Amino acid sequence: MTPERPSTGEQRDVILTLSEHSESKGKNPSSLPTEPSIPVISDESDTSPKVPHPPAPRPQVPAFFRWLTYLILIPLIALSTIFFGCISLICGLWDKSGRQQHFIAHIWARTLLVISLSPVTLINKEKLHEHEVAVYASNHLSYYDTPVLFAKLPFQFRILAKQGLWKVPFIGWYLNRSGQVPVDQSSARSAIASLNRGVKTLKHGLPLVLFPEGGRAADGRTHPFLSGSAYMAIKAQVPLVPITLIGTYELLPIHTYHLHPRPIAIIIGDPIPTTGLTTRDADALTQRLYETITATYMQHHAAVTSG
């Protein structure tokens, strides 16, 4: 079964928008970050967000936590990743559904949270659609975002990850065996095909978890979202659920390699329905998602990080 193709008009609009993005930024879409992300569908960088950014000073990590990370925590994280990665690979020999491998990833993620010495609170858990397919879109602040979501979301899901991650030992092997969705950003047409693989996953009954910023925020602020998550939610006619992560930037900012333990919160927003929408509504839906997550982050950031 081949992935669903967009109509000729939709495909032309998306490819044109991708081309304009690439020209305006002066780079090819393949130059986007190598961490889990979604391909560029539209460029919203020219639209000034109506919600102001929260202040995000660079976290200052005490020397004690730096040496604790270097001498103890990083080795424990590496050993845990290798150990659970090997178990997942073995299970992948017979686990075609991915359930056992997802459970192993859940245990791995919980282990990393224990190692980080950072308690996580899940707020508004009742809003999670545990028995309903949806696209869950989260802000992206840290490498620890992925373990936090794997540890705390109480259902099996799939992620979209840049195709280059499939070449990373253990991580790539897990992604391949567990049925995650690769994103090929080498061209506009390849990006569209990747999105349609995500749509196919949704239509097969599995939720998707995405980072619509396309990469980690270097300054801890919420940056404009790419509209791939909205595109897939609309094409599959499933809800788009905002997830706001708070505290992971202070725990492990980009370009740092030491942990600063602190409380973390996951706040689940109200599901945004997509019934009756078309892909031409993707930009407006993306802006609504952005404003919801940014407002939630601003409202709760001080209380969570000072806790």
Backbone as CSV, one residue per row, in Angstrom:
resi,resn,N_x,N_y,N_z,CA_x,CA_y,CA_z,C_x,C_y,C_z
1,MET,0.847,-1.197,0.000,0.000,0.000,0.000,0.880,1.244,0.000
2,THR,0.685,2.122,-0.969,1.501,3.321,-1.066,0.883,4.449,-0.286
3,PRO,1.718,5.392,0.237,1.181,6.504,1.006,0.233,7.346,0.163
4,GLU,-0.777,7.929,0.815,-1.741,8.776,0.132,-1.030,9.981,-0.461
5,ARG,-1.361,10.310,-1.708,-0.760,11.448,-2.361,-1.706,12.645,-2.272
6,PRO,-1.160,13.842,-2.065,-2.017,15.012,-2.080,-2.497,15.268,-3.489
7,SER,-3.573,16.032,-3.614,-4.071,16.379,-4.931,-3.039,17.225,-5.659
8,THR,-3.190,17.329,-6.989,-2.221,18.079,-7.775,-2.104,19.513,-7.293
9,GLY,-3.268,20.143,-6.989,-3.239,21.516,-6.503,-2.544,21.649,-5.174
10,GLU,-2.839,20.732,-4.226,-2.198,20.759,-2.910,-0.700,20.562,-3.048
11,GLN,-0.298,19.596,-3.896,1.126,19.301,-4.050,1.853,20.509,-4.632
12,ARG,1.251,21.173,-5.617,1.873,22.340,-6.220,2.036,23.450,-5.194
13,ASP,1.003,23.687,-4.368,1.078,24.738,-3.356,2.168,24.459,-2.335
14,VAL,2.245,23.198,-1.898,3.231,22.850,-0.874,4.637,22.940,-1.424
15,ILE,4.851,22.436,-2.645,6.190,22.487,-3.241,6.612,23.938,-3.455
16,LEU,5.692,24.802,-3.937,6.009,26.204,-4.130,6.404,26.861,-2.828
17,THR,5.661,26.563,-1.753,5.972,27.160,-0.453,7.317,26.700,0.054
18,LEU,7.629,25.424,-0.137,8.931,24.903,0.262,10.054,25.586,-0.500
19,SER,9.854,25.794,-1.785,10.873,26.435,-2.594,11.103,27.865,-2.143
20,GLU,10.012,28.577,-1.856,10.142,29.947,-1.380,10.880,30.003,-0.059
21,HIS,10.588,29.046,0.835,11.286,28.994,2.132,12.776,28.817,1.920
22,SER,13.144,27.893,1.052,14.548,27.591,0.814,15.271,28.805,0.251
23,GLU,14.611,29.551,-0.675,15.237,30.722,-1.254,15.366,31.839,-0.232
24,SER,14.315,32.031,0.578,14.328,33.135,1.541,15.340,32.912,2.639
25,LYS,15.601,31.669,2.973,16.572,31.373,4.030,17.979,31.203,3.470
26,GLY,18.100,31.046,2.139,19.407,30.869,1.537,20.009,29.517,1.783
27,LYS,19.158,28.494,2.023,19.691,27.164,2.258,18.665,26.136,1.870
28,ASN,19.131,24.933,1.644,18.267,23.822,1.283,17.600,23.267,2.524
29,PRO,16.353,22.749,2.421,15.690,22.177,3.602,16.511,21.098,4.284
30,SER,17.460,20.477,3.578,18.241,19.412,4.208,19.191,19.935,5.247
31,SER,19.356,21.271,5.345,20.271,21.832,6.324,19.619,22.059,7.672
32,LEU,18.372,21.615,7.835,17.711,21.762,9.122,18.349,20.850,10.149
33,PRO,18.066,21.051,11.465,18.728,20.284,12.518,18.548,18.788,12.352
34,THR,19.462,18.013,12.921,19.449,16.572,12.757,18.689,15.859,13.848
35,GLU,17.927,16.539,14.641,17.154,15.908,15.691,15.712,15.711,15.243
36,PRO,14.899,14.978,16.022,13.533,14.762,15.589,12.832,16.077,15.252
37,SER,12.278,16.177,14.034,11.644,17.395,13.583,10.665,17.050,12.485
38,ILE,10.021,18.076,11.939,9.146,17.876,10.811,9.638,18.728,9.670
39,PRO,9.403,18.339,8.427,9.885,19.126,7.303,9.120,20.436,7.165
40,VAL,9.745,21.373,6.467,9.145,22.684,6.288,8.013,22.595,5.278
41,ILE,6.834,23.073,5.644,5.724,23.153,4.705,5.439,24.610,4.379
42,SER,5.560,25.493,5.360,5.409,26.915,5.084,6.361,27.686,5.963
43,ASP,6.684,28.883,5.549,7.587,29.738,6.312,6.789,30.827,6.988
44,GLU,6.677,30.736,8.325,5.905,31.730,9.062,6.818,32.748,9.724
45,SER,8.113,32.754,9.336,9.061,33.628,10.025,8.790,35.103,9.745
46,ASP,8.056,35.409,8.650,7.755,36.801,8.345,6.539,37.307,9.107
47,THR,5.848,36.408,9.793,4.652,36.792,10.538,5.015,36.983,12.002
48,SER,4.906,38.189,12.494,5.239,38.451,13.896,4.178,37.843,14.789
49,PRO,4.555,36.947,15.695,3.562,36.317,16.555,2.884,37.344,17.447
50,LYS,1.606,37.124,17.660,0.828,38.045,18.488,1.091,37.812,19.968
51,VAL,1.672,36.650,20.308,1.952,36.344,21.710,3.418,36.627,21.977
52,PRO,3.792,37.469,22.934,5.199,37.799,23.180,5.965,36.611,23.718
53,HIS,7.275,36.618,23.422,8.123,35.531,23.908,8.399,35.700,25.399
54,PRO,8.482,34.594,26.144,8.853,34.695,27.554,10.344,34.935,27.692
55,PRO,10.778,35.598,28.740,12.206,35.782,28.957,12.862,34.446,29.259
56,ALA,14.071,34.248,28.727,14.738,32.967,28.925,16.242,33.164,29.058
57,PRO,16.702,33.630,30.218,18.139,33.790,30.418,18.845,32.444,30.402
58,ARG,20.091,32.446,29.958,20.866,31.218,29.896,21.056,30.656,31.299
59,PRO,20.662,29.399,31.544,20.798,28.827,32.887,22.264,28.745,33.316
60,GLN,22.522,29.103,34.564,23.850,28.992,35.132,23.916,27.724,35.991
61,VAL,24.800,26.810,35.608,24.867,25.507,36.272,26.003,25.507,37.288
62,PRO,25.718,25.197,38.543,26.781,25.120,39.547,27.843,24.093,39.169
63,ALA,29.062,24.321,39.619,30.176,23.420,39.284,29.904,22.004,39.770
64,PHE,29.206,21.864,40.901,28.917,20.530,41.433,28.162,19.696,40.412
65,PHE,27.113,20.279,39.784,26.309,19.525,38.822,27.093,19.247,37.542
66,ARG,28.018,20.137,37.185,28.832,19.879,36.000,29.687,18.627,36.194
67,TRP,30.377,18.571,37.317,31.236,17.411,37.565,30.419,16.156,37.818
68,LEU,29.264,16.298,38.455,28.378,15.151,38.651,27.946,14.583,37.310
69,THR,27.629,15.467,36.365,27.212,15.019,35.034,28.349,14.322,34.314
70,TYR,29.519,14.962,34.281,30.652,14.409,33.541,31.110,13.067,34.093
71,LEU,31.152,12.939,35.423,31.739,11.744,36.038,30.739,10.607,36.237
72,ILE,29.465,10.947,36.426,28.495,9.905,36.781,27.302,9.856,35.819
73,LEU,26.636,10.999,35.611,25.362,10.972,34.899,25.516,10.625,33.417
74,ILE,26.492,11.225,32.726,26.679,10.907,31.303,27.026,9.438,31.100
75,PRO,27.957,8.851,31.876,28.202,7.409,31.717,26.950,6.566,31.966
76,LEU,26.140,6.950,32.954,24.917,6.194,33.227,23.918,6.325,32.071
77,ILE,23.810,7.521,31.497,22.917,7.716,30.358,23.368,6.872,29.169
78,ALA,24.664,6.872,28.900,25.190,6.093,27.782,24.966,4.595,27.986
79,LEU,25.248,4.112,29.179,25.053,2.689,29.467,23.586,2.298,29.368
80,SER,22.703,3.155,29.869,21.265,2.862,29.791,20.793,2.804,28.350
81,THR,21.269,3.740,27.528,20.870,3.767,26.126,21.341,2.515,25.393
82,ILE,22.568,2.107,25.650,23.097,0.897,25.001,22.344,-0.338,25.487
83,PHE,22.116,-0.425,26.794,21.453,-1.601,27.365,20.041,-1.762,26.818
84,PHE,19.246,-0.701,26.925,17.857,-0.799,26.461,17.781,-0.865,24.937
85,GLY,18.758,-0.262,24.257,18.794,-0.368,22.804,19.011,-1.804,22.356
86,CYS,19.883,-2.522,23.043,20.129,-3.931,22.694,18.874,-4.777,22.943
87,ILE,18.213,-4.545,24.060,16.980,-5.296,24.348,15.919,-5.004,23.290
88,SER,15.798,-3.736,22.907,14.809,-3.366,21.899,15.099,-4.042,20.569
89,LEU,16.379,-4.121,20.200,16.742,-4.775,18.941,16.369,-6.253,18.957
90,ILE,16.574,-6.891,20.093,16.221,-8.310,20.202,14.707,-8.482,20.075
91,CYS,13.957,-7.627,20.773,12.495,-7.716,20.677,12.000,-7.436,19.261
92,GLY,12.749,-6.594,18.554,12.350,-6.259,17.194,12.371,-7.435,16.239
93,LEU,13.028,-8.532,16.634,13.076,-9.713,15.769,11.697,-10.346,15.618
94,TRP,10.833,-10.171,16.646,9.497,-10.774,16.563,8.366,-9.766,16.803
95,ASP,8.681,-8.594,17.338,7.642,-7.624,17.698,7.306,-6.739,16.498
96,LYS,6.416,-7.198,15.643,6.054,-6.455,14.440,5.148,-5.255,14.752
97,SER,4.417,-5.297,15.871,3.507,-4.204,16.203,4.230,-3.012,16.829
98,GLY,5.423,-3.249,17.365,6.176,-2.189,18.023,5.797,-1.954,19.464
99,ARG,4.827,-2.719,19.991,4.371,-2.482,21.371,5.472,-2.751,22.391
100,GLN,6.151,-3.891,22.231,7.201,-4.222,23.192,8.356,-3.224,23.102
101,GLN,8.686,-2.819,21.892,9.779,-1.860,21.741,9.399,-0.498,22.311
102,HIS,8.148,-0.108,22.161,7.712,1.154,22.755,7.765,1.061,24.281
103,PHE,7.389,-0.082,24.836,7.453,-0.256,26.292,8.903,-0.160,26.769
104,ILE,9.824,-0.732,26.011,11.246,-0.644,26.378,11.721,0.801,26.313
105,ALA,11.283,1.531,25.274,11.635,2.950,25.178,11.064,3.725,26.362
106,HIS,9.874,3.329,26.809,9.253,3.962,27.976,10.107,3.738,29.225
107,ILE,10.588,2.510,29.417,11.435,2.212,30.576,12.767,2.946,30.473
108,TRP,13.342,2.968,29.257,14.593,3.719,29.030,14.413,5.192,29.399
109,ALA,13.314,5.782,28.950,13.073,7.195,29.211,12.885,7.459,30.708
110,ARG,12.143,6.589,31.383,11.962,6.752,32.823,13.303,6.634,33.557
111,THR,14.165,5.745,33.077,15.491,5.598,33.664,16.304,6.872,33.510
112,LEU,16.239,7.487,32.318,16.961,8.741,32.103,16.441,9.862,32.983
113,LEU,15.133,9.857,33.263,14.589,10.875,34.158,15.075,10.661,35.590
114,VAL,15.171,9.402,36.005,15.712,9.109,37.341,17.160,9.584,37.426
115,ILE,17.938,9.302,36.373,19.334,9.728,36.346,19.450,11.245,36.398
116,SER,18.527,11.943,35.762,18.588,13.412,35.709,18.194,14.073,37.026
117,LEU,17.624,13.303,37.961,17.211,13.826,39.267,16.150,14.918,39.131
118,SER,15.322,14.801,38.082,14.330,15.838,37.800,12.923,15.246,37.793
119,PRO,12.104,15.573,38.775,10.723,15.066,38.803,9.884,15.707,37.703
120,VAL,8.979,14.920,37.122,8.132,15.403,36.033,6.668,15.319,36.454
121,THR,5.935,16.400,36.234,4.503,16.449,36.530,3.723,16.537,35.229
122,LEU,2.736,15.652,35.061,1.858,15.674,33.896,0.563,16.381,34.280
123,ILE,0.312,17.535,33.672,-0.852,18.365,34.002,-1.909,18.218,32.905
124,ASN,-3.147,18.102,33.335,-4.287,17.925,32.421,-4.223,16.579,31.691
125,LYS,-3.848,15.548,32.412,-3.757,14.222,31.809,-5.091,13.772,31.226
126,GLU,-6.191,14.250,31.820,-7.511,13.831,31.351,-7.781,14.283,29.917
127,LYS,-7.009,15.239,29.410,-7.222,15.719,28.049,-6.541,14.841,26.996
128,LEU,-5.720,13.917,27.462,-5.080,12.999,26.519,-6.115,12.024,25.967
129,HIS,-6.111,11.847,24.695,-7.052,10.926,24.059,-6.380,9.558,23.946
130,GLU,-6.451,8.809,25.018,-5.718,7.555,25.076,-6.240,6.533,24.069
131,HIS,-7.477,6.630,23.669,-8.038,5.652,22.742,-8.460,6.315,21.432
132,GLU,-7.886,7.449,21.152,-8.215,8.171,19.933,-6.937,8.639,19.264
133,VAL,-6.867,8.484,17.969,-5.683,8.904,17.229,-5.652,10.425,17.148
134,ALA,-4.470,11.005,17.328,-4.305,12.452,17.243,-2.860,12.766,16.907
135,VAL,-2.620,14.018,16.500,-1.263,14.534,16.347,-0.956,15.367,17.585
136,TYR,0.085,14.981,18.323,0.491,15.692,19.539,1.713,16.533,19.194
137,ALA,1.583,17.846,19.315,2.641,18.772,18.923,3.180,19.491,20.153
138,SER,4.492,19.455,20.333,5.129,20.012,21.530,6.205,21.020,21.149
139,ASN,6.423,22.009,22.026,7.596,22.872,21.877,8.850,22.045,22.117
140,HIS,9.984,22.539,21.608,11.220,21.743,21.631,12.338,22.578,22.222
141,LEU,12.808,22.190,23.411,13.763,22.986,24.166,15.082,22.278,24.439
142,SER,15.101,20.932,24.351,16.241,20.188,24.866,16.259,18.780,24.299
143,TYR,17.432,18.159,24.327,17.520,16.739,23.988,16.680,15.892,24.942
144,TYR,16.409,16.418,26.130,15.631,15.660,27.109,14.132,15.690,26.824
145,ASP,13.682,16.472,25.860,12.254,16.506,25.545,11.729,15.127,25.147
146,THR,12.485,14.432,24.304,12.037,13.120,23.819,11.910,12.108,24.957
147,PRO,12.927,11.944,25.828,12.734,11.034,26.962,11.571,11.427,27.869
148,VAL,11.364,12.725,28.084,10.255,13.160,28.935,8.921,12.703,28.355
149,LEU,8.741,12.859,27.041,7.474,12.465,26.418,7.315,10.948,26.383
150,PHE,8.387,10.231,26.079,8.306,8.770,26.077,8.003,8.236,27.477
151,ALA,8.491,8.913,28.497,8.291,8.438,29.860,6.882,8.698,30.371
152,LYS,6.259,9.791,29.924,5.025,10.238,30.569,3.761,10.104,29.732
153,LEU,3.853,10.037,28.416,2.632,9.863,27.630,2.168,8.416,27.753
154,PRO,0.936,8.189,28.226,0.503,6.833,28.607,-0.114,6.034,27.459
155,PHE,0.492,6.078,26.287,-0.013,5.298,25.160,1.114,5.114,24.148
156,GLN,0.928,4.157,23.282,1.906,3.923,22.223,1.739,4.979,21.135
157,PHE,2.849,5.494,20.627,2.804,6.487,19.565,4.024,6.331,18.668
158,ARG,4.046,7.083,17.596,5.185,7.120,16.690,5.683,8.564,16.595
159,ILE,6.959,8.722,16.280,7.530,10.046,16.092,8.007,10.191,14.650
160,LEU,8.102,11.438,14.187,8.757,11.748,12.933,10.172,12.211,13.258
161,ALA,11.161,11.600,12.638,12.554,11.951,12.907,13.308,12.104,11.599
162,LYS,14.270,13.017,11.573,15.053,13.232,10.362,15.774,11.944,9.979
163,GLN,15.819,11.686,8.683,16.311,10.415,8.171,17.746,10.123,8.607
164,GLY,18.543,11.172,8.842,19.921,10.966,9.257,20.062,10.236,10.577
165,LEU,19.037,10.317,11.439,19.099,9.627,12.731,19.094,8.113,12.563
166,TRP,18.607,7.625,11.419,18.593,6.181,11.181,20.012,5.625,11.051
167,LYS,21.015,6.497,10.893,22.404,6.072,10.761,23.140,6.056,12.100
168,VAL,22.487,6.555,13.164,23.122,6.611,14.477,22.980,5.258,15.171
169,PRO,24.089,4.656,15.644,23.989,3.356,16.320,23.004,3.388,17.483
170,PHE,22.303,2.280,17.666,21.307,2.071,18.718,20.067,2.933,18.490
171,ILE,20.225,4.255,18.416,19.056,5.108,18.180,18.454,4.794,16.820
172,GLY,19.294,4.766,15.781,18.805,4.463,14.446,18.243,3.060,14.331
173,TRP,18.885,2.119,14.993,18.394,0.736,14.953,17.016,0.656,15.594
174,TYR,16.841,1.364,16.720,15.520,1.371,17.364,14.474,2.016,16.455
175,LEU,14.817,3.168,15.878,13.864,3.869,15.012,13.403,2.981,13.862
176,ASN,14.339,2.252,13.286,14.010,1.402,12.145,13.136,0.223,12.561
177,ARG,13.502,-0.431,13.638,12.793,-1.636,14.066,11.418,-1.341,14.655
178,SER,11.255,-0.158,15.247,10.011,0.134,15.964,8.981,0.853,15.105
179,GLY,9.299,1.075,13.846,8.303,1.636,12.943,8.120,3.139,13.022
180,GLN,9.158,3.877,13.471,9.056,5.339,13.473,9.084,5.844,12.027
181,VAL,8.721,7.104,11.831,8.544,7.638,10.482,9.741,8.508,10.108
182,PRO,10.543,8.111,9.091,11.685,8.932,8.673,11.250,10.121,7.831
183,VAL,11.942,11.246,7.999,11.663,12.452,7.235,12.846,12.731,6.322
184,ASP,12.613,12.687,5.024,13.643,12.973,4.031,13.480,14.418,3.582
185,GLN,14.418,15.276,3.960,14.327,16.701,3.652,15.236,17.103,2.496
186,SER,15.641,16.127,1.686,16.557,16.418,0.587,15.893,17.206,-0.530
187,SER,14.577,17.131,-0.626,13.848,17.883,-1.644,12.415,18.098,-1.173
188,ALA,11.716,19.014,-1.857,10.332,19.292,-1.491,9.458,18.062,-1.684
189,ARG,9.635,17.356,-2.792,8.806,16.182,-3.062,9.063,15.085,-2.039
190,SER,10.330,14.916,-1.634,10.644,13.912,-0.616,10.021,14.271,0.721
191,ALA,10.004,15.574,1.040,9.394,16.014,2.298,7.899,15.728,2.297
192,ILE,7.242,15.981,1.168,5.809,15.705,1.069,5.541,14.217,1.240
193,ALA,6.384,13.377,0.607,6.221,11.931,0.749,6.386,11.503,2.198
194,SER,7.302,12.155,2.920,7.502,11.841,4.339,6.261,12.195,5.148
195,LEU,5.672,13.348,4.864,4.457,13.742,5.566,3.328,12.763,5.291
196,ASN,3.234,12.293,4.072,2.173,11.346,3.738,2.387,9.986,4.410
197,ARG,3.658,9.639,4.699,3.910,8.435,5.511,3.363,8.648,6.923
198,GLY,3.500,9.878,7.436,2.908,10.185,8.740,1.400,10.082,8.717
199,VAL,0.776,10.574,7.640,-0.673,10.468,7.497,-1.102,9.013,7.476
200,LYS,-0.334,8.189,6.767,-0.638,6.760,6.702,-0.580,6.130,8.094
201,THR,0.417,6.528,8.897,0.527,6.018,10.266,-0.705,6.393,11.080
202,LEU,-1.161,7.634,10.951,-2.358,8.077,11.662,-3.578,7.266,11.238
203,LYS,-3.723,7.019,9.952,-4.873,6.288,9.458,-4.832,4.812,9.832
204,HIS,-3.628,4.336,10.207,-3.508,2.966,10.708,-3.765,2.880,12.206
205,GLY,-4.107,4.019,12.828,-4.538,3.993,14.222,-3.492,4.327,15.252
206,LEU,-2.336,4.888,14.843,-1.290,5.231,15.798,-1.117,6.746,15.879
207,PRO,-1.104,7.314,17.091,-0.862,8.750,17.239,0.556,9.120,16.817
208,LEU,0.757,10.378,16.476,2.073,10.916,16.170,2.441,11.980,17.190
209,VAL,3.727,12.036,17.557,4.247,13.086,18.431,5.316,13.845,17.647
210,LEU,5.182,15.170,17.596,6.041,15.996,16.751,6.557,17.211,17.504
211,PHE,7.658,17.763,16.974,8.184,19.048,17.424,8.064,20.031,16.249
212,PRO,7.000,20.816,16.177,6.784,21.649,14.997,7.751,22.808,14.825
213,GLU,8.607,23.092,15.818,9.631,24.113,15.618,10.732,23.629,14.681
214,GLY,10.830,22.319,14.484,11.829,21.778,13.571,13.210,21.636,14.179
215,GLY,13.383,21.985,15.437,14.679,21.868,16.104,14.598,22.481,17.487
216,ARG,15.625,22.247,18.288,15.633,22.797,19.640,15.806,24.314,19.626
217,ALA,15.128,24.982,20.535,15.252,26.438,20.661,16.556,26.771,21.378
218,ALA,17.396,27.571,20.738,18.703,27.885,21.309,18.619,28.839,22.489
219,ASP,17.513,29.569,22.600,17.389,30.575,23.662,16.263,30.265,24.646
220,GLY,15.652,29.086,24.546,14.592,28.723,25.470,13.255,29.369,25.170
221,ARG,13.149,30.094,24.067,11.896,30.739,23.696,11.151,29.864,22.688
222,THR,9.853,30.084,22.590,9.056,29.379,21.595,9.198,30.089,20.258
223,HIS,9.678,29.370,19.249,9.912,29.957,17.936,8.789,29.563,16.977
224,PRO,8.627,30.306,15.870,7.544,30.009,14.926,7.528,28.543,14.510
225,PHE,6.334,28.000,14.399,6.144,26.587,14.073,6.070,26.386,12.562
226,LEU,6.556,25.240,12.133,6.339,24.775,10.772,4.989,24.059,10.733
227,SER,4.371,24.032,9.581,2.984,23.579,9.535,2.813,22.113,9.149
228,GLY,3.873,21.312,9.231,3.735,19.897,8.912,2.780,19.154,9.820
229,SER,2.777,19.490,11.117,1.871,18.808,12.044,0.421,19.118,11.705
230,ALA,0.131,20.383,11.367,-1.228,20.758,10.987,-1.633,20.082,9.683
231,TYR,-0.703,20.026,8.747,-0.972,19.367,7.455,-1.393,17.919,7.667
232,MET,-0.638,17.182,8.486,-0.946,15.770,8.692,-2.254,15.582,9.460
233,ALA,-2.477,16.427,10.472,-3.731,16.320,11.230,-4.932,16.567,10.328
234,ILE,-4.812,17.537,9.437,-5.913,17.850,8.526,-6.119,16.721,7.522
235,LYS,-5.039,16.232,6.934,-5.159,15.168,5.931,-5.773,13.911,6.532
236,ALA,-5.437,13.614,7.793,-5.982,12.424,8.458,-7.287,12.709,9.179
237,GLN,-7.671,14.005,9.263,-8.892,14.421,9.965,-8.899,13.923,11.408
238,VAL,-7.789,14.192,12.112,-7.663,13.850,13.529,-7.354,15.129,14.304
239,PRO,-7.605,15.146,15.622,-7.333,16.358,16.408,-5.843,16.682,16.472
240,LEU,-5.550,17.947,16.678,-4.188,18.437,16.923,-4.119,18.863,18.380
241,VAL,-3.283,18.175,19.161,-3.253,18.391,20.610,-1.972,19.128,21.004
242,PRO,-2.080,20.336,21.590,-0.886,21.064,22.024,-0.306,20.484,23.313
243,ILE,1.010,20.336,23.328,1.735,19.916,24.528,2.788,20.973,24.822
244,THR,2.815,21.452,26.052,3.798,22.457,26.458,4.770,21.844,27.456
245,LEU,6.040,21.850,27.098,7.100,21.371,27.993,7.733,22.566,28.696
246,ILE,7.910,22.445,30.008,8.525,23.511,30.801,9.592,22.882,31.699
247,GLY,10.784,23.477,31.673,11.858,23.023,32.559,12.964,22.260,31.865
248,THR,12.708,21.708,30.682,13.761,20.924,30.020,14.883,21.812,29.501
249,TYR,14.564,23.059,29.158,15.628,23.986,28.721,16.593,24.256,29.859
250,GLU,16.058,24.470,31.048,16.920,24.706,32.208,17.678,23.434,32.608
251,LEU,17.092,22.270,32.342,17.757,21.004,32.656,18.945,20.754,31.737
252,LEU,18.740,20.929,30.421,19.813,20.652,29.457,19.610,21.533,28.228
253,PRO,20.147,22.760,28.235,20.001,23.630,27.064,20.809,23.102,25.882
254,ILE,20.529,23.633,24.695,21.284,23.268,23.509,22.744,23.696,23.664
255,HIS,23.645,22.904,23.090,25.084,23.167,23.107,25.700,23.065,24.504
256,THR,25.054,22.373,25.416,25.659,22.092,26.719,25.622,20.584,26.956
257,TYR,26.491,20.114,27.841,26.601,18.677,28.074,26.606,18.350,29.560
258,HIS,25.958,19.200,30.332,25.821,18.932,31.759,24.389,19.223,32.169
259,LEU,23.907,18.445,33.127,22.532,18.554,33.582,22.435,19.464,34.802
260,HIS,21.323,20.173,34.889,21.015,20.976,36.067,19.643,20.531,36.560
261,PRO,19.588,19.546,37.483,18.306,18.967,37.910,17.313,20.012,38.390
262,ARG,16.033,19.819,38.005,14.967,20.752,38.376,13.622,20.134,38.044
263,PRO,12.536,20.660,38.590,11.206,20.144,38.239,10.873,20.414,36.775
264,ILE,10.140,19.480,36.174,9.707,19.588,34.780,8.197,19.388,34.744
265,ALA,7.538,20.089,33.839,6.090,19.939,33.682,5.743,19.683,32.224
266,ILE,4.750,18.816,32.028,4.134,18.599,30.714,2.686,19.044,30.860
267,ILE,2.278,20.037,30.079,0.916,20.558,30.173,0.176,20.218,28.877
268,ILE,-0.901,19.475,28.997,-1.693,19.066,27.846,-2.785,20.112,27.605
269,GLY,-2.851,20.618,26.378,-3.862,21.605,26.039,-5.124,20.967,25.479
270,ASP,-6.127,21.784,25.238,-7.377,21.300,24.657,-7.147,20.853,23.218
271,PRO,-7.627,19.678,22.841,-7.486,19.221,21.459,-8.151,20.196,20.486
272,ILE,-7.478,20.456,19.384,-8.009,21.346,18.356,-8.575,20.482,17.233
273,PRO,-9.877,20.536,16.990,-10.459,19.676,15.952,-10.056,20.132,14.556
274,THR,-9.995,19.181,13.636,-9.661,19.491,12.235,-10.770,19.067,11.279
275,THR,-11.887,18.606,11.817,-12.982,18.137,10.967,-13.435,19.238,10.016
276,GLY,-13.451,18.918,8.741,-13.913,19.866,7.738,-12.853,20.817,7.226
277,LEU,-11.662,20.837,7.844,-10.597,21.721,7.375,-9.902,21.116,6.158
278,THR,-9.272,21.968,5.361,-8.462,21.525,4.228,-7.028,21.966,4.470
279,THR,-6.126,21.493,3.624,-4.712,21.836,3.806,-4.453,23.324,3.636
280,ARG,-5.369,24.045,3.017,-5.213,25.502,2.918,-5.412,26.186,4.275
281,ASP,-5.969,25.447,5.248,-6.143,25.979,6.599,-4.947,25.682,7.497
282,ALA,-3.904,25.042,6.945,-2.785,24.581,7.776,-2.058,25.736,8.455
283,ASP,-1.859,26.849,7.736,-1.139,27.980,8.335,-1.899,28.570,9.517
284,ALA,-3.213,28.760,9.347,-4.017,29.320,10.443,-4.044,28.368,11.635
285,LEU,-4.142,27.074,11.365,-4.147,26.086,12.444,-2.798,26.066,13.156
286,THR,-1.719,26.205,12.404,-0.384,26.240,12.991,-0.203,27.465,13.881
287,GLN,-0.704,28.604,13.433,-0.609,29.820,14.246,-1.391,29.670,15.542
288,ARG,-2.558,29.049,15.479,-3.348,28.818,16.692,-2.594,27.901,17.650
289,LEU,-1.968,26.865,17.124,-1.168,25.951,17.941,-0.021,26.699,18.603
290,TYR,0.675,27.515,17.829,1.800,28.294,18.341,1.373,29.215,19.482
291,GLU,0.290,29.941,19.282,-0.159,30.879,20.292,-0.602,30.166,21.568
292,THR,-1.214,28.992,21.413,-1.659,28.227,22.585,-0.475,27.765,23.423
293,ILE,0.524,27.182,22.766,1.691,26.667,23.496,2.500,27.804,24.109
294,THR,2.684,28.901,23.370,3.450,30.034,23.889,2.768,30.662,25.101
295,ALA,1.458,30.847,25.019,0.726,31.429,26.140,0.791,30.525,27.368
296,THR,0.676,29.216,27.169,0.756,28.271,28.286,2.141,28.294,28.918
297,TYR,3.161,28.360,28.080,4.542,28.417,28.576,4.752,29.662,29.438
298,MET,4.296,30.792,28.955,4.465,32.038,29.713,3.707,31.996,31.034
299,GLN,2.524,31.403,31.008,1.679,31.389,32.199,2.269,30.534,33.315
300,HIS,2.921,29.426,32.951,3.342,28.457,33.966,4.850,28.389,34.177
301,HIS,5.642,29.065,33.347,7.088,28.887,33.405,7.680,29.241,34.764
302,ALA,7.335,30.409,35.269,7.932,30.862,36.541,7.587,29.916,37.686
303,ALA,6.345,29.473,37.746,5.919,28.602,38.849,6.623,27.255,38.803
304,VAL,6.790,26.698,37.599,7.401,25.373,37.478,8.894,25.429,37.767
305,THR,9.604,26.363,37.147,11.062,26.385,37.273,11.545,26.879,38.617
306,SER,10.669,27.565,39.360,11.073,28.025,40.701,10.646,27.027,41.780
307,GLY,9.932,25.948,41.345,9.422,24.991,42.309,10.497,24.101,42.882
